[in-house]
Amino acid sequence: MGRAGRIEPSGPSPGRRGPVAGESRWAWLFLAPTIIGLAVLSAGPILAAFGISLTKWDMLTPPKVVGLDNYVQLLGDDRFLTALRNTAFYTLVSVPVGLVLALGLATALNQQIQGIAWIRTAYFLPLVTSATAVALVWLWIYSPTGLLNQVLGIFGIPPQRWVADPRLAMPSIIAMSIWQGLPANVIIFLAGLQAIPGEYYDAASVDGANRRSRFRHVTLPLLTPSIFFTGVLALIGAFQVFDQVYVMANPGKPSAATITLVYFIYENGFRNFKMGYASAASWILFLIVAVFTILYFRTQDRWVHYQ
Amino acid sequence: MIARTASGPIERRRPRPGARLLTRRASAYAALIAGGVAMMIPFLWMLSTSLKTRSEVFSSGPVSFPTGLHWENYTKMWFALPDVTFGTFFQNSIVIASLATIGQLITCSMAAYAFAVLQFRFKRVLFALILATLIIPFQVVLVPNFVLYRYLPWPLSESGNWIGTNLPLWVWAFFGGAFGTFLLRQFFLTIPLELADAARVDGASPWQIYRRIYLPLARPALATLAIFQFMWSWNDLLDPLIYLRDLPTYTTTVGLAFFQGQFVGKWPEMMAGALVSLLPMIVLFVIAQKYFVRGIALSGLKG
């Protein structure tokens, strides 16, 4: 498990023999669909998006080149800045809280006891659910007469408006997203925990380490690759939050409290047909994710221990 | 048991470690089960609401159980819309998810085979490029892809192009994918190259080696990819929202979101709808949990 989670361009290349005649021709045949897809559906469109972002275009009349106007306009657009702020808040809260909770849960679930498989199933179930259906259920939980207010009422806490309250809307959505995102992180952590050789713990015990210091000095360092990897996934995923916001904003009209970057892109591109404006916003999203991912990878040497 | 029958005195002299272990184990169980129930609350709440009447929903306390099982919420939900039933949405979702899954299985396994077994120039660069797309937020290509599909002709659609059809939701899958290629390549690398070499000596072409050796051996990894792709397609909201225009073409997720707009406050029916839309995935998960777990652990932990 040593190099767990390290994303590398290429693993050990099977260099056991010289190139075989015609082999590379075969390779390009096998890769043909992928290369077309890369050019037409992902890498190409990223460049195209930048091109479109330099225009004003409603898809009915020909595009008009306006240079960086869209970007300038975005930086003065309150709704965009709000979306940016909301997305940043969502990411900064949901990623660390989600990871810490998942780490604790994975440690708790990493026990060889009878029936653990069934117990794990209960924890893993949110993994397969659509954010749409889940948001609908939580919308009901958060509703004025919903479960949460009823339970809080038992303790004498007055009913809150949750997603309808501008202050509580984003935290409410974050709580739901953490619940839904927990299983995937727990599964990665569990795999990481189970790959730690038992001898390490034995050695630590011989040295007189108690439970806590074993966790601190054995488990945690050896788990850093998994933590790093889930961190990347969570970070990228958090910037893309859309479904929850779309459903909870009933139906598809988020207020300033919950609008996110991807919703902003959707709204401008596919509701208002401002293709250039939406593309500019999506390029900003792209740059933010790229910068954060690169910065995050830079920290790797400082705290990730590969065995 | 054995210790007790063998030597009573010793057992009596130090009963505490066993007892402590037992309490610790019992409290671990209790905590884990309590946590599991807590995680399940949204599901239980959804189920119980879906079986209540509307007046029960608003009058009763939080942990009340329905007075009777009002299954009629499910039929009301199923036939709630005038022209289409919820079954139509289901059908659409199954068609789209199945086609996307087939496409990914074929083209990702082909690319993975090339990366794992064949020698060619630019291999590292190309693989790095594909991995990079794994990190790129796909929303960046939303507008250009929409433009592309807007100009791709399709005689059968009302618009004359791909907008309003389900084509943009699955055709892409026949042109490779980063996650599937990465996952399958990792698995292919564990298959000894001697197998391919031996077959090659016997005169097998790379295609035959791929078809006859690699695909059959990679069945567990293919199952993992299939399950994940099916789930992603089934759960996707943004793309169907953009490309589907008419109610009869909606998938379950868009149908559900539409339903929400139409039936404000009808919680029992809405929860019935949410539950029904989740059911296929829940069943799949209970049957194939190990593939889900393996897929997540494998793609994350076998760099």
HADDOCK unambig.tbl for C-alpha pairs under 7 A between the chains (distance, minus, plus):
assign (segid A and resid 1 and name CA) (segid B and resid 301 and name CA) 6.65 0.50 0.50
assign (segid A and resid 1 and name CA) (segid B and resid 302 and name CA) 6.90 0.50 0.50
assign (segid A and resid 3 and name CA) (segid B and resid 303 and name CA) 6.09 0.50 0.50
assign (segid A and resid 4 and name CA) (segid B and resid 301 and name CA) 4.43 0.50 0.50
assign (segid A and resid 4 and name CA) (segid B and resid 302 and name CA) 5.71 0.50 0.50
assign (segid A and resid 4 and name CA) (segid B and resid 303 and name CA) 5.58 0.50 0.50
assign (segid A and resid 5 and name CA) (segid B and resid 300 and name CA) 5.18 0.50 0.50
assign (segid A and resid 5 and name CA) (segid B and resid 301 and name CA) 4.88 0.50 0.50
assign (segid A and resid 5 and name CA) (segid B and resid 302 and name CA) 6.57 0.50 0.50
assign (segid A and resid 5 and name CA) (segid B and resid 303 and name CA) 5.34 0.50 0.50
assign (segid A and resid 6 and name CA) (segid B and resid 303 and name CA) 5.36 0.50 0.50
assign (segid A and resid 7 and name CA) (segid B and resid 303 and name CA) 5.94 0.50 0.50
assign (segid A and resid 8 and name CA) (segid B and resid 303 and name CA) 6.92 0.50 0.50
assign (segid A and resid 9 and name CA) (segid B and resid 124 and name CA) 6.31 0.50 0.50
assign (segid A and resid 9 and name CA) (segid B and resid 127 and name CA) 6.08 0.50 0.50
assign (segid A and resid 9 and name CA) (segid B and resid 128 and name CA) 4.35 0.50 0.50
assign (segid A and resid 10 and name CA) (segid B and resid 124 and name CA) 5.77 0.50 0.50
assign (segid A and resid 10 and name CA) (segid B and resid 127 and name CA) 6.66 0.50 0.50
assign (segid A and resid 10 and name CA) (segid B and resid 128 and name CA) 6.98 0.50 0.50
assign (segid A and resid 19 and name CA) (segid B and resid 119 and name CA) 6.06 0.50 0.50
assign (segid A and resid 23 and name CA) (segid B and resid 118 and name CA) 6.51 0.50 0.50
assign (segid A and resid 23 and name CA) (segid B and resid 119 and name CA) 6.55 0.50 0.50
assign (segid A and resid 24 and name CA) (segid B and resid 119 and name CA) 6.04 0.50 0.50
assign (segid A and resid 24 and name CA) (segid B and resid 120 and name CA) 4.61 0.50 0.50
assign (segid A and resid 26 and name CA) (segid B and resid 206 and name CA) 7.00 0.50 0.50
assign (segid A and resid 27 and name CA) (segid B and resid 114 and name CA) 5.21 0.50 0.50
assign (segid A and resid 27 and name CA) (segid B and resid 118 and name CA) 6.13 0.50 0.50
assign (segid A and resid 27 and name CA) (segid B and resid 120 and name CA) 6.65 0.50 0.50
assign (segid A and resid 30 and name CA) (segid B and resid 110 and name CA) 5.12 0.50 0.50
assign (segid A and resid 30 and name CA) (segid B and resid 111 and name CA) 5.65 0.50 0.50
assign (segid A and resid 30 and name CA) (segid B and resid 114 and name CA) 6.19 0.50 0.50
assign (segid A and resid 31 and name CA) (segid B and resid 110 and name CA) 6.68 0.50 0.50
assign (segid A and resid 31 and name CA) (segid B and resid 111 and name CA) 4.95 0.50 0.50
assign (segid A and resid 31 and name CA) (segid B and resid 114 and name CA) 6.85 0.50 0.50
assign (segid A and resid 33 and name CA) (segid B and resid 107 and name CA) 6.42 0.50 0.50
assign (segid A and resid 33 and name CA) (segid B and resid 174 and name CA) 6.90 0.50 0.50
assign (segid A and resid 33 and name CA) (segid B and resid 175 and name CA) 4.52 0.50 0.50
assign (segid A and resid 33 and name CA) (segid B and resid 176 and name CA) 6.04 0.50 0.50
assign (segid A and resid 34 and name CA) (segid B and resid 107 and name CA) 6.91 0.50 0.50
assign (segid A and resid 34 and name CA) (segid B and resid 111 and name CA) 6.66 0.50 0.50
assign (segid A and resid 34 and name CA) (segid B and resid 175 and name CA) 4.99 0.50 0.50
assign (segid A and resid 34 and name CA) (segid B and resid 176 and name CA) 4.34 0.50 0.50
assign (segid A and resid 36 and name CA) (segid B and resid 175 and name CA) 6.56 0.50 0.50
assign (segid A and resid 37 and name CA) (segid B and resid 175 and name CA) 4.61 0.50 0.50
assign (segid A and resid 37 and name CA) (segid B and resid 176 and name CA) 6.26 0.50 0.50
assign (segid A and resid 41 and name CA) (segid B and resid 145 and name CA) 6.66 0.50 0.50
assign (segid A and resid 42 and name CA) (segid B and resid 141 and name CA) 6.56 0.50 0.50
assign (segid A and resid 45 and name CA) (segid B and resid 141 and name CA) 5.44 0.50 0.50
assign (segid A and resid 45 and name CA) (segid B and resid 144 and name CA) 5.41 0.50 0.50
assign (segid A and resid 45 and name CA) (segid B and resid 145 and name CA) 6.79 0.50 0.50
assign (segid A and resid 46 and name CA) (segid B and resid 140 and name CA) 6.41 0.50 0.50
assign (segid A and resid 46 and name CA) (segid B and resid 141 and name CA) 5.70 0.50 0.50
assign (segid A and resid 48 and name CA) (segid B and resid 144 and name CA) 6.22 0.50 0.50
assign (segid A and resid 49 and name CA) (segid B and resid 141 and name CA) 6.52 0.50 0.50
assign (segid A and resid 49 and name CA) (segid B and resid 143 and name CA) 6.82 0.50 0.50
assign (segid A and resid 49 and name CA) (segid B and resid 144 and name CA) 5.70 0.50 0.50
assign (segid A and resid 119 and name CA) (segid B and resid 33 and name CA) 6.61 0.50 0.50
assign (segid A and resid 119 and name CA) (segid B and resid 36 and name CA) 6.45 0.50 0.50
assign (segid A and resid 122 and name CA) (segid B and resid 36 and name CA) 5.41 0.50 0.50
assign (segid A and resid 122 and name CA) (segid B and resid 39 and name CA) 7.00 0.50 0.50
assign (segid A and resid 122 and name CA) (segid B and resid 40 and name CA) 6.49 0.50 0.50
assign (segid A and resid 123 and name CA) (segid B and resid 36 and name CA) 5.53 0.50 0.50
assign (segid A and resid 123 and name CA) (segid B and resid 39 and name CA) 6.05 0.50 0.50
assign (segid A and resid 128 and name CA) (segid B and resid 231 and name CA) 6.89 0.50 0.50
assign (segid A and resid 128 and name CA) (segid B and resid 281 and name CA) 5.94 0.50 0.50
assign (segid A and resid 128 and name CA) (segid B and resid 282 and name CA) 6.71 0.50 0.50
assign (segid A and resid 129 and name CA) (segid B and resid 278 and name CA) 6.02 0.50 0.50
assign (segid A and resid 129 and name CA) (segid B and resid 281 and name CA) 6.86 0.50 0.50
assign (segid A and resid 130 and name CA) (segid B and resid 235 and name CA) 4.58 0.50 0.50
assign (segid A and resid 132 and name CA) (segid B and resid 253 and name CA) 6.20 0.50 0.50
assign (segid A and resid 133 and name CA) (segid B and resid 274 and name CA) 4.95 0.50 0.50
assign (segid A and resid 137 and name CA) (segid B and resid 42 and name CA) 6.70 0.50 0.50
assign (segid A and resid 137 and name CA) (segid B and resid 46 and name CA) 6.28 0.50 0.50
assign (segid A and resid 137 and name CA) (segid B and resid 271 and name CA) 6.69 0.50 0.50
assign (segid A and resid 145 and name CA) (segid B and resid 58 and name CA) 6.63 0.50 0.50
assign (segid A and resid 147 and name CA) (segid B and resid 62 and name CA) 5.68 0.50 0.50
assign (segid A and resid 150 and name CA) (segid B and resid 61 and name CA) 6.88 0.50 0.50
assign (segid A and resid 150 and name CA) (segid B and resid 62 and name CA) 5.73 0.50 0.50
assign (segid A and resid 151 and name CA) (segid B and resid 62 and name CA) 6.51 0.50 0.50
assign (segid A and resid 184 and name CA) (segid B and resid 296 and name CA) 6.94 0.50 0.50
assign (segid A and resid 187 and name CA) (segid B and resid 293 and name CA) 6.36 0.50 0.50
assign (segid A and resid 187 and name CA) (segid B and resid 296 and name CA) 6.87 0.50 0.50
assign (segid A and resid 187 and name CA) (segid B and resid 297 and name CA) 6.48 0.50 0.50
assign (segid A and resid 188 and name CA) (segid B and resid 296 and name CA) 6.44 0.50 0.50
assign (segid A and resid 188 and name CA) (segid B and resid 297 and name CA) 5.11 0.50 0.50
assign (segid A and resid 188 and name CA) (segid B and resid 300 and name CA) 6.73 0.50 0.50
assign (segid A and resid 191 and name CA) (segid B and resid 297 and name CA) 5.84 0.50 0.50
assign (segid A and resid 229 and name CA) (segid B and resid 300 and name CA) 6.76 0.50 0.50
assign (segid A and resid 240 and name CA) (segid B and resid 137 and name CA) 6.94 0.50 0.50
assign (segid A and resid 243 and name CA) (segid B and resid 237 and name CA) 6.43 0.50 0.50
assign (segid A and resid 247 and name CA) (segid B and resid 257 and name CA) 6.45 0.50 0.50
assign (segid A and resid 250 and name CA) (segid B and resid 261 and name CA) 6.71 0.50 0.50
assign (segid A and resid 251 and name CA) (segid B and resid 261 and name CA) 5.38 0.50 0.50
assign (segid A and resid 262 and name CA) (segid B and resid 139 and name CA) 6.98 0.50 0.50
assign (segid A and resid 269 and name CA) (segid B and resid 143 and name CA) 6.86 0.50 0.50
assign (segid A and resid 270 and name CA) (segid B and resid 242 and name CA) 6.75 0.50 0.50
assign (segid A and resid 275 and name CA) (segid B and resid 143 and name CA) 6.62 0.50 0.50
assign (segid A and resid 279 and name CA) (segid B and resid 143 and name CA) 6.42 0.50 0.50
assign (segid A and resid 282 and name CA) (segid B and resid 139 and name CA) 6.63 0.50 0.50
assign (segid A and resid 282 and name CA) (segid B and resid 140 and name CA) 4.90 0.50 0.50
assign (segid A and resid 283 and name CA) (segid B and resid 140 and name CA) 6.25 0.50 0.50
assign (segid A and resid 286 and name CA) (segid B and resid 136 and name CA) 6.88 0.50 0.50
assign (segid A and resid 286 and name CA) (segid B and resid 137 and name CA) 6.50 0.50 0.50
assign (segid A and resid 286 and name CA) (segid B and resid 140 and name CA) 6.36 0.50 0.50
